[in-house]
Amino acid sequence: MFEMDRACDSCRHKKLKCSKTRPKCKKCLKNGWDCCYSPRIKRSPLTRVHLTEVESRLEYLEQLLTELFPGVDLDEIYKCESYDKANNLIGRLLLSIKDREAGLNEREKQKPRFHFDSSAQEQKWIIDSGYGGRSIPLNSLPRDPLLGFDWNEEESTYLKDDCMGFLNTDSDNRGYYGAGSPSSTLNAAGIDLALFSSPATRCPTTSPISDPLLLGSDLVISKLLDSYSVNFHPYFPVVFWQTFMECYRNQSELRFSHQWQILFNTVLAIGAWCLTEESDIDIFYYENAKSHLGKEMFESGSLTLVVALSLLSKYAAWKQKPNSSYMYHGHALKMGVSLGLHKELSPAVTDICLKEQRRRIWCSLCIQEYHIALSHGRPLQFLFSKEDVSISQPSSMNESEKWTTEPSIYLGFIGSMRLFKVFDKLWYNKDRSSKTINSCLRLCEGLNATLKELPKFLQKDISSLVLSRFVHEHHWLSFVRYSLRWQKLWLVLYAIRELIEDSEFTDTEEKYSSTTSQRCCILLQESAQEMITSVITFIDNNKLTPFFAWNCTFYLFNAALIPLTSSMSQPSSKERAHWVAQLQSVTEALEVLKNFKVPSCERLIQMIDQLSDSIRLVHHDDFFNNWKPDQ
């Protein structure tokens, strides 16, 4: 007789003492029961570690399926309730694999082929290029395709195109603005931007630069530092203000005086620009900051320089210098990588404040990188894998650098970074064939879910009484609440616009149901309307500053692109009157914003008014002709 290590099924079920003998225990022999020894059940531990491991494996499996079967909706796989349905689905997947392999073989044939021309006197490689891909459209090419993309933004007082790259009417010597930029969208809709070109005009200034001695006085500097700390720092908190002020008051030793001067003068320039007063004294401090760059920019690296260059990027974007802004930011990003900002410090480092400073700086670089790449239609300058970047996101901390659940100035960074991470995972980082209507809808759901995870005082459904108390205690909270919603809507509009401008989309649209297409179309129009309404509400209920006005203009015009291109491409739509009314409300808002150091508003108003009043409608065979809200 063999003895088992656990009771038989009958004894365990009846809660009897089992003799644990084989082939039958004593109780089963006596009562004539079936004696079966089932193996011990291995139960999964209900711990957070185990659940995280399971979630990671599931996420990896989903990513693998998405890569193997691009364009396949995973929800369909989950909904298979019978073998027949699963078998049919597998058959379709196998068929898609064969089609994909055939396409790969075809592309392989089209790859550049290098061969040696033996008939030539000299040895040379002949390149037969068969690459398709996306090339620069003809209407976006400068007259000189080689040197015509050169740009020069040294002259800061003259303006031919708008500062945001919206209306690049002249392609010559303006740099490159690719797919996804507003100029690309207007071109795709058949709008001739050359109609709105005009001779270079001088930017309006009302007062000359004052005496340098006066601008260096303690009284003026104190005023500009206050302006920076109130009007800009809460929305872009990369400067550790306590240390910065200690250096200014000579209470802390400076390691590199030249680098400090770059940062100090940049802060003063931003503080001067953020004042609502009509003045150009910010240029004085900007020129001072540039005068200290020199070889420091290329032959040394420090956190001070990273922060200074990042701030210079923001300032240059406001001052009609989009390409200069791009270059300042690019150097700040590369310097940050050279300092290891993308890596988390060892757990042995217990200084939380030090860790948080690194996280905030890296977070600001990532947010600025996505913003510039998307708005200019340029690729990301960093192509890190998830394993390469280990640094954590910033934490919500109060002025005493203690963790808090109350409003903190770092929540804007935290919310923006979460939105861009979702956008990168569900849309931006996907290959072209995987960017479908369904994946776009999943992106929208993911962005909405991310916003709902933020603290209650950042939600839309908070009571007005509670919100007023929070805003009274934290003056910066109102703009942070609005800007996070604007960023979410901007990313939604970007994704749908990319689908529209994709020339291959019309070939694949028939794969999807008309209901899904209509849902995406309605989402496009509703998102644009929501952003326009939200920006106008902010303008009507908040005291504007140049910083607020610049952001309002950026998001407002991105939203206005939708009714603008819709009215041009669907002249017979019943919604046209509604779109024209939307554009009218946009121009009224721009009339207010143009008084806050945003010269772009004049050009945008001119373009919208002329297109709204124009009888000539441009017919363009694009995605909008297939998507009509009134169908």
QUILINPE-V910775 format. One record per residue. RES is the residue in one letter. SS is DSSP state (2 for helix, 1 for strand, 0 for the rest). PSI is psi in whole degrees, -180 to 180 (NA if undefined). D_CENTER is the distance of its C-alpha to the mean C-alpha in Angstrom with 1 decimal. Layout:
RES,SS,PSI,D_CENTER / RES,SS,PSI,D_CENTER
//
This chain:
M,0,131,71.3 / F,1,142,67.7 / E,1,133,65.8 / M,0,164,62.2 / D,0,-3,59.6 / R,0,160,58.6 / A,0,158,60.5 / C,0,168,60.8 / D,2,-40,58.9 / S,2,-46,62.0 / C,2,-39,62.8 / R,2,-39,59.2 / H,2,-39,59.0 / K,2,1,62.3 / K,0,48,61.7 / L,0,157,64.9 / K,0,124,65.7 / C,0,142,65.4 / S,0,-14,67.7 / K,0,37,64.9 / T,1,151,67.4 / R,1,152,67.1 / P,0,-19,67.7 / K,0,146,68.3 / C,0,170,68.3 / K,2,-40,71.4 / K,2,-43,70.1 / C,2,-36,69.1 / L,2,-43,72.5 / K,2,-39,74.4 / N,2,-3,72.6 / G,0,29,72.0 / W,0,159,68.2 / D,0,132,65.7 / C,0,112,64.5 / C,0,131,61.0 / Y,0,99,59.0 / S,0,146,55.3 / P,0,156,53.0 / R,0,133,51.1 / I,0,129,47.7 / K,0,113,44.7 / R,0,142,42.4 / S,0,133,38.8 / P,0,135,38.2 / L,0,60,36.2 / T,0,158,34.3 / R,2,-35,30.6 / V,2,-46,30.9 / H,2,-43,32.3 / L,2,-39,29.8 / T,2,-41,26.8 / E,2,-43,28.6 / V,2,-43,29.1 / E,2,-39,25.5 / S,2,-42,24.3 / R,2,-39,27.0 / L,2,-42,26.0 / E,2,-41,22.3 / Y,2,-41,23.6 / L,2,-41,26.0 / E,2,-41,23.4 / Q,2,-39,21.3 / L,2,-44,24.6 / L,2,-39,25.6 / T,2,-39,22.3 / E,2,-38,22.9 / L,2,-38,26.6 / F,0,72,26.3 / P,0,139,23.1 / G,0,-9,22.9 / V,0,134,25.1 / D,0,115,24.3 / L,2,-26,25.0 / D,2,-31,26.1 / E,2,-37,29.0 / I,2,-42,30.2 / Y,2,-28,30.2 / K,0,-3,32.2 / C,0,114,35.0 / E,0,-15,38.1 / S,0,165,40.8 / Y,2,-39,41.7 / D,2,-44,42.2 / K,2,-43,38.7 / A,2,-40,37.3 / N,2,-43,39.6 / N,2,-40,38.5 / L,2,-42,34.9 / I,2,-39,35.7 / G,2,-42,37.6 / R,2,-38,34.7 / L,2,-43,32.4 / L,2,-38,35.2 / L,2,-39,35.5 / S,2,-33,31.8 / I,2,-43,32.2 / K,2,-43,35.2 / D,2,-38,33.3 / R,2,-42,30.4 / E,2,-38,33.1 / A,2,-40,34.7 / G,2,-39,31.6 / L,2,-41,31.1 / N,2,-39,34.7 / E,2,-41,34.3 / R,2,-32,31.3 / E,2,-37,33.4 / K,2,-27,36.1 / Q,0,-1,33.9 / K,0,153,32.7 / P,0,136,34.1 / R,1,130,37.7 / F,1,128,39.4 / H,1,155,43.2 / F,1,127,46.0 / D,0,98,48.0 / S,0,-15,51.5 / S,0,-17,53.0 / A,0,153,51.4 / Q,0,-35,53.3 / E,0,152,50.3 / Q,0,126,48.0 / K,0,150,44.6 / W,1,128,41.7 / I,1,126,41.1 / I,1,120,37.5 / D,1,96,37.3 / S,0,126,33.7 / G,0,16,32.8 / Y,0,134,29.0 / G,0,-96,27.4 / G,0,-172,23.7 / R,0,119,21.7 / S,0,171,23.4 / I,0,124,22.8 / P,0,151,24.3 / L,2,-37,27.7 / N,2,-4,26.8 / S,2,0,24.0 / L,0,140,26.5 / P,0,171,28.3 / R,0,-37,32.1 / D,0,103,32.2 / P,0,-19,29.9 / L,0,-52,30.5 / L,0,-4,30.4 / G,0,-14,28.9 / F,0,-7,25.4 / D,0,146,26.7 / W,0,154,25.5 / N,0,117,27.0 / E,0,27,25.6 / E,0,-38,28.5 / E,0,105,30.0 / S,0,-9,28.0 / T,0,0,30.4 / Y,1,144,30.1 / L,1,120,27.6 / K,0,-44,27.8 / D,0,171,24.3 / D,0,159,21.8 / C,0,-16,19.8 / M,0,1,16.3 / G,0,17,17.1 / F,0,-47,17.5 / L,0,70,21.2 / N,0,78,22.0 / T,0,-28,25.4 / D,0,117,26.9 / S,0,-12,25.5 / D,0,127,27.9 / N,0,42,26.8 / R,0,1,23.4 / G,0,-173,21.3 / Y,0,131,19.3 / Y,0,114,16.7 / G,0,-164,15.8 / A,0,136,14.9 / G,0,-23,12.0 / S,0,154,13.0 / P,2,-36,15.1 / S,2,-40,18.2 / S,2,-41,17.8 / T,2,-43,17.6 / L,2,-39,20.7 / N,2,-41,22.5 / A,2,-29,22.0 / A,0,0,23.5 / G,0,16,26.5 / I,0,121,26.1 / D,0,103,28.0 / L,2,-18,26.2 / A,2,-21,29.4 / L,2,-20,31.1 / F,2,12,29.1 / S,0,151,29.8 / S,0,159,32.0 / P,0,156,33.7 / A,0,136,32.0 / T,1,149,32.4 / R,1,134,32.7 / C,0,138,30.1 / P,0,129,32.0 / T,0,144,33.2 / T,0,-12,35.9 / S,0,137,37.2 / P,0,164,37.9 / I,0,131,36.8 / S,0,-180,39.2 / D,0,126,41.5 / P,2,-33,39.7 / L,2,-38,42.1 / L,2,-39,41.1 / L,2,-16,37.4 / G,0,4,38.2 / S,0,156,40.2 / D,2,-35,39.3 / L,2,-47,39.2 / V,2,-45,36.5 / I,2,-41,34.4 / S,2,-40,34.7 / K,2,-41,33.5 / L,2,-36,30.4 / L,2,-40,29.6 / D,2,-41,29.9 / S,2,-43,27.7 / Y,2,-46,24.9 / S,2,-26,25.4 / V,2,-43,25.4 / N,2,-13,23.0 / F,0,-45,20.2 / H,2,-42,20.7 / P,2,-20,19.9 / Y,2,-11,16.3 / F,0,67,15.7 / P,0,69,18.4 / V,0,-20,18.5 / V,0,126,22.2 / F,0,98,24.7 / W,2,-37,26.7 / Q,2,-48,30.0 / T,2,-39,30.3 / F,2,-47,29.3 / M,2,-32,32.0 / E,2,-40,34.5 / C,2,-40,34.1 / Y,2,-37,34.5 / R,0,11,37.7 / N,0,29,38.9 / Q,0,-6,39.0 / S,0,142,37.0 / E,0,136,37.8 / L,0,131,35.5 / R,0,-47,34.9 / F,0,107,33.9 / S,2,-37,34.8 / H,2,-43,33.1 / Q,2,-38,29.7 / W,2,-40,30.3 / Q,2,-35,31.3 / I,2,-49,28.0 / L,2,-45,26.0 / F,2,-47,28.7 / N,2,-31,28.8 / T,2,-42,25.0 / V,2,-42,25.1 / L,2,-39,28.0 / A,2,-44,26.4 / I,2,-41,23.4 / G,2,-40,25.9 / A,2,-40,28.0 / W,2,-33,25.3 / C,0,-13,24.3 / L,0,144,27.9 / T,0,-7,28.7 / E,0,143,31.8 / E,0,103,32.2 / S,0,158,32.5 / D,0,26,31.2 / I,2,-17,32.2 / D,2,-30,28.7 / I,2,-35,29.4 / F,2,-47,32.3 / Y,2,-33,30.2 / Y,2,-44,27.5 / E,2,-37,30.4 / N,2,-45,31.8 / A,2,-44,28.7 / K,2,-34,28.6 / S,2,-20,32.3 / H,0,-3,31.8 / L,0,-73,29.3 / G,0,-143,31.8 / K,0,-13,32.0 / E,2,-32,30.4 / M,2,-26,27.0 / F,2,-20,28.1 / E,2,14,30.9 / S,0,161,29.6 / G,0,139,26.7 / S,0,164,26.1 / L,2,-35,23.7 / T,2,-45,25.1 / L,2,-39,24.1 / V,2,-47,20.6 / V,2,-43,20.1 / A,2,-45,22.0 / L,2,-37,20.1 / S,2,-41,16.7 / L,2,-37,18.4 / L,2,-35,20.0 / S,2,-44,16.7 / K,2,-46,15.7 / Y,2,-44,19.3 / A,2,-35,19.6 / A,2,-36,16.7 / W,2,-25,18.8 / K,0,40,22.0 / Q,0,28,21.6 / K,0,67,20.6 / P,2,-38,17.2 / N,2,-37,18.5 / S,2,-41,20.0 / S,2,-43,16.8 / Y,2,-41,15.2 / M,2,-43,18.4 / Y,2,-47,18.6 / H,2,-42,15.2 / G,2,-40,16.1 / H,2,-37,19.3 / A,2,-41,18.1 / L,2,-47,15.8 / K,2,-38,18.9 / M,2,-38,21.2 / G,2,-40,19.3 / V,2,-39,19.7 / S,2,-23,23.3 / L,0,2,23.7 / G,0,26,22.5 / L,0,-20,19.7 / H,0,-1,17.9 / K,0,140,21.0 / E,0,146,22.4 / L,0,161,25.9 / S,0,146,29.0 / P,0,-19,30.1 / A,0,-22,33.2 / V,0,113,31.3 / T,0,-2,31.8 / D,0,99,30.5 / I,2,-40,27.6 / C,2,-42,26.9 / L,2,-45,26.5 / K,2,-41,24.1 / E,2,-36,21.9 / Q,2,-44,21.8 / R,2,-43,20.5 / R,2,-41,17.8 / R,2,-42,16.6 / I,2,-46,16.6 / W,2,-40,14.8 / C,2,-42,12.1 / S,2,-38,11.8 / L,2,-42,11.7 / C,2,-44,8.8 / I,2,-45,6.6 / Q,2,-36,8.3 / E,2,-48,8.0 / Y,2,-42,4.5 / H,2,-47,5.3 / I,2,-43,8.6 / A,2,-44,8.2 / L,2,-43,6.8 / S,2,-26,9.2 / H,2,-7,11.9 / G,0,39,11.9 / R,0,153,12.4 / P,0,159,12.0 / L,0,143,10.5 / Q,0,-13,13.4 / F,0,138,13.7 / L,0,59,14.7 / F,0,147,15.8 / S,0,167,17.2 / K,0,-30,16.9 / E,0,-26,20.4 / D,0,-29,19.7 / V,0,114,17.4 / S,0,-4,19.5 / I,0,144,18.5 / S,0,166,18.0 / Q,0,156,15.5 / P,0,158,17.2 / S,0,158,19.8 / S,0,111,20.8 / M,1,152,23.8 / N,0,-172,26.1 / E,0,-22,27.7 / S,0,11,30.2 / E,0,40,27.5 / K,0,143,28.5 / W,1,140,26.4 / T,0,152,26.3 / T,0,-2,25.5 / E,0,168,25.7 / P,0,136,23.0 / S,0,155,21.7 / I,0,-10,19.6 / Y,0,-4,17.3 / L,2,-30,16.2 / G,2,-45,13.3 / F,2,-47,12.0 / I,2,-48,12.9 / G,2,-44,11.3 / S,2,-43,7.8 / M,2,-39,8.2 / R,2,-41,9.6 / L,2,-45,7.1 / F,2,-32,4.5 / K,2,-43,8.0 / V,2,-43,9.1 / F,2,-42,6.7 / D,2,-42,7.7 / K,2,-44,11.2 / L,2,-11,11.9 / W,2,-64,10.5 / Y,2,-38,8.9 / N,0,3,11.6 / K,0,153,14.4 / D,0,168,17.0 / R,2,-39,17.8 / S,2,-20,20.6 / S,2,-8,18.7 / K,0,91,16.3 / T,0,177,18.8 / I,2,-44,19.2 / N,2,-42,19.8 / S,2,-31,16.7 / C,2,-41,14.7 / L,2,-38,16.8 / R,2,-36,16.2 / L,2,-46,12.4 / C,2,-42,13.3 / E,2,-40,15.8 / G,2,-41,13.7 / L,2,-41,11.2 / N,2,-42,14.5 / A,2,-36,16.1 / T,2,-43,13.6 / L,2,-36,14.1 / K,2,-19,17.8 / E,0,-11,18.0 / L,0,163,17.4 / P,0,157,20.7 / K,2,-37,22.9 / F,2,-4,22.7 / L,2,-1,19.0 / Q,0,159,20.0 / K,0,-28,21.2 / D,0,16,24.6 / I,0,147,25.8 / S,0,147,29.2 / S,2,-33,29.5 / L,2,-46,32.1 / V,2,-42,30.2 / L,2,-42,27.1 / S,2,-35,29.3 / R,2,-44,30.7 / F,2,-45,27.3 / V,2,-34,26.3 / H,2,-38,29.7 / E,2,-29,29.4 / H,0,95,25.8 / H,0,-26,25.3 / W,0,-11,21.6 / L,2,-35,20.8 / S,2,-48,20.8 / F,2,-39,17.9 / V,2,-42,15.8 / R,2,-47,16.7 / Y,2,-45,15.8 / S,2,-34,12.5 / L,2,-40,11.1 / R,2,-38,12.5 / W,2,-40,11.3 / Q,2,-42,7.5 / K,2,-47,8.7 / L,2,-37,10.7 / W,2,-43,8.5 / L,2,-37,6.5 / V,2,-48,10.1 / L,2,-38,11.5 / Y,2,-46,9.4 / A,2,-45,10.7 / I,2,-38,14.1 / R,2,-37,14.4 / E,2,-38,13.9 / L,2,-42,16.7 / I,2,-43,18.8 / E,2,-10,18.7 / D,0,116,19.5 / S,0,-21,23.2 / E,0,-7,24.0 / F,2,-39,22.7 / T,2,-24,25.9 / D,2,-25,27.9 / T,2,-7,26.3 / E,2,-32,25.8 / E,2,-11,29.4 / K,2,-18,28.7 / Y,0,154,27.1 / S,0,152,29.0 / S,2,-29,29.1 / T,2,-44,28.2 / T,2,-42,24.8 / S,2,-45,24.2 / Q,2,-37,25.3 / R,2,-42,23.1 / C,2,-38,20.0 / C,2,-45,21.4 / I,2,-40,22.2 / L,2,-39,18.8 / L,2,-51,17.5 / Q,2,-41,20.2 / E,2,-38,19.9 / S,2,-42,16.2 / A,2,-45,17.0 / Q,2,-42,20.1 / E,2,-41,18.6 / M,2,-43,16.1 / I,2,-47,19.0 / T,2,-42,21.3 / S,2,-45,19.1 / V,2,-44,18.6 / I,2,-39,22.3 / T,2,-42,23.3 / F,2,-44,21.6 / I,2,-40,23.4 / D,2,-22,26.6 / N,2,8,26.6 / N,0,150,25.3 / K,0,120,26.7 / L,0,149,24.5 / T,0,166,23.8 / P,2,-37,22.4 / F,2,-46,19.1 / F,2,-44,18.9 / A,2,-40,20.0 / W,2,-45,17.5 / N,2,-40,14.5 / C,2,-42,16.6 / T,2,-43,17.3 / F,2,-53,13.8 / Y,2,-34,12.9 / L,2,-44,16.5 / F,2,-35,16.8 / N,2,-38,13.8 / A,2,-37,15.5 / A,2,-21,18.9 / L,2,-31,18.1 / I,2,-57,18.9 / P,2,-29,22.4 / L,2,-52,23.0 / T,2,-31,22.6 / S,2,-44,24.2 / S,2,-29,27.2 / M,2,-36,27.7 / S,2,-15,27.6 / Q,0,68,29.4 / P,0,-23,32.2 / S,0,5,34.4 / S,0,146,32.1 / K,0,-17,33.4 / E,0,-3,30.0 / R,2,-41,30.3 / A,2,-38,31.9 / H,2,-41,29.1 / W,2,-42,26.5 / V,2,-38,28.8 / A,2,-39,29.0 / Q,2,-47,25.3 / L,2,-34,25.2 / Q,2,-41,28.1 / S,2,-32,26.4 / V,2,-45,23.4 / T,2,-36,26.0 / E,2,-39,27.8 / A,2,-39,24.7 / L,2,-32,24.1 / E,2,-34,27.7 / V,2,-43,27.1 / L,2,-27,24.0 / K,0,-15,25.8 / N,0,5,28.1 / F,0,53,25.5 / K,0,37,25.1 / V,0,84,22.7 / P,0,-23,24.8 / S,2,-29,22.3 / C,2,-39,23.5 / E,2,-45,26.9 / R,2,-39,25.7 / L,2,-41,23.4 / I,2,-43,26.3 / Q,2,-46,28.6 / M,2,-47,26.7 / I,2,-43,26.1 / D,2,-44,29.7 / Q,2,-40,31.2 / L,2,-36,29.3 / S,2,-37,30.1 / D,2,-8,33.8 / S,0,138,34.2 / I,0,-30,36.5 / R,0,119,35.4 / L,0,134,32.7 / V,0,121,30.9 / H,0,126,31.3 / H,0,128,28.8 / D,0,84,28.9 / D,0,-168,25.4 / F,2,-30,23.8 / F,2,-27,24.5 / N,2,-23,28.2 / N,0,-24,28.0 / W,0,106,26.0 / K,0,119,28.0 / P,0,-25,27.5 / D,0,6,31.2 / Q,0,NA,32.4
//
